[in-house]
Amino acid sequence: MTAAPAGIAAEQAILRQNVALSVIKQSADQAQALVQILDDAARSAPVSRTRGTNINTSA
């Protein structure tokens, strides 16, 4: 009679692991989407003709 509870416990452990992996994947997908948004915004910003031309090398 202990086989059934052990089987249920194993299924619950697998379910918990699958949920945890799903949460990790969703978090990584959201982070990647945020990076893409920031990358698109940085690439679409107008290029300044003066910014970056004066470099203080003694700093």
C-alpha positions as CSV (number, residue, x, y, z in Angstrom):
1,M,0.0,0.0,0.0
2,T,3.0,2.3,0.1
3,A,3.6,2.2,-3.6
4,A,0.6,4.5,-4.4
5,P,1.7,7.3,-2.1
6,A,5.2,7.0,-3.4
7,G,4.0,7.3,-6.9
8,I,1.8,10.3,-6.1
9,A,4.8,11.9,-4.3
10,A,7.0,11.3,-7.4
11,E,4.3,12.9,-9.7
12,Q,4.0,15.9,-7.4
13,A,7.8,16.3,-7.4
14,I,7.8,16.2,-11.2
15,L,4.9,18.7,-11.3
16,R,6.7,21.1,-9.0
17,Q,9.9,20.8,-11.0
18,N,8.0,21.5,-14.2
19,V,6.3,24.6,-12.7
20,A,9.6,25.9,-11.4
21,L,11.2,25.4,-14.9
22,S,8.3,27.1,-16.5
23,V,8.6,30.1,-14.1
24,I,12.3,30.4,-14.9
25,K,11.7,30.2,-18.6
26,Q,9.0,32.9,-18.4
27,S,11.3,35.1,-16.4
28,A,14.1,34.7,-19.0
29,D,11.7,35.4,-21.8
30,Q,10.6,38.6,-20.1
31,A,14.2,39.7,-19.6
32,Q,15.0,39.0,-23.2
33,A,11.9,41.0,-24.3
34,L,13.1,43.9,-22.1
35,V,16.6,43.7,-23.6
36,Q,15.1,43.8,-27.1
37,I,13.0,46.9,-26.2
38,L,16.0,48.7,-24.8
39,D,18.1,47.7,-27.8
40,D,15.5,48.9,-30.3
41,A,15.2,52.2,-28.4
42,A,19.0,52.7,-28.3
43,R,19.3,52.0,-32.0
44,S,16.5,54.3,-33.0
45,A,17.9,57.3,-31.0
46,P,19.2,60.0,-33.2
47,V,23.0,60.2,-33.5
48,S,24.5,63.3,-32.1
49,R,27.2,65.1,-34.2
50,T,28.9,66.5,-31.1
51,R,28.5,63.9,-28.4
52,G,31.6,61.8,-28.1
53,T,33.8,64.1,-30.1
54,N,35.4,65.8,-27.0
55,I,37.1,63.1,-25.1
56,N,39.0,63.9,-21.9
57,T,41.9,61.5,-22.0
58,S,43.3,62.8,-18.7
59,A,40.2,61.6,-16.7
